[in-house]
Amino acid sequence: MTGEHASLKPDGIVSFHRMQDGTREDYALLDRSERVYAQALPDHILDAMLKLDHTLQGYRVSRLGHSLQAATRALRDGADEELIVAALIHDIGDELAPYNHSEVAAGIIRPYVRAEVTWIVEQHGLFQAYYYAHHSGGNRDAREKFREHPWYQACKDFCANWDQCSFDPGYAAEPLCTFEPLVRKIFTRPAHDPRYVL
């Protein structure tokens, strides 16, 4: 039955309905498909960034505008390429994960950058709360649990210098195309490559 079923499958489609029934050929096909799909990751990231222009009302700038301001500030401050891309995509998870967007963004960038950058992106939501949590009864000092962490200051600076101040409709941010080459460079690296991910 398995052989008959496999012979009826269209080219480019696995033979199984349950993963436990997959063959070496099936998983080789999926591996090739995933590699091809991953090559287009920069395009998916850029498309997701464009969607941030139409989400979460109430701010004086869109989420895309905020992200471009943060990345522009990082660029103008002489930050390295990984931190500039982190500043650009730090809120990319807002649309689908409004209550844990930091973790989503960290998950996206984690395979391509050093651990420090991933940690900053993952914790920026908590660190950013310093600027507003007390207005709604929250603990603005929750970030202090990381006071002894080696990247505490870097995350604090990320929020202070690039994130919390990037809601200014008068700020002349660079357009997304300015950051496209960096997005393509970072997200076409081999995933989990020890040359980058330390």
C-alpha positions, 0 to 999 in steps of 0.5 A: 500500500505504501509503495502504491500510495507513493507512486500516486503522489505528485512530484514535489509532494511527500508520500505520507499522511503521518510523519512516522510513515515518511521515507528518506526521500520524503525528508530529503525533499522537505529539506530541499524545499525548506532551504529554498523557502529560507532563501526568501526569508529576507523578502518575508521579513520586509513584507512583514515590516510593511504590514506594520504600517497598518497596525495598532492605532493610537500612537502618533506614528505607525509601528513601521514608522517607529521601527524605522526611527529606531533603526535609523537612530541605531544607524546614526549612532554607529551601531553594528549591523546586527543591532541595526537590524535588531532595532528594525525588527524588534516589534515585528511580532506585534501583529500576531503576538501583542503580549509577547512580541519581544519573544517572537522577534527574538525567535526570528533573529536568534539563528542569525546573530550573536546571543547578546543581540537576541537577548536584547530583542527578547528582553526589550519589552520588559526593559521598555516597561520602565517608561510606562508601567507605573502609569497603569499600576505595573512595576516599572523596575521589573527589569532590575531582576537582570541588573547583574546580567552582562547585557543589562546595560546594552538592553537599557541603552537600546530602549533609552536611545532607540526604542522609547524615543522613536514615536516622533512624527517629526523625526526624519527616519530613513526609508525601509529600502535603506535597511534592505541590504542589511536585512538581506545580509543578516537573514541569508546567513547560514542559520546557527552558524557559529561564526555569527551565533556565539 
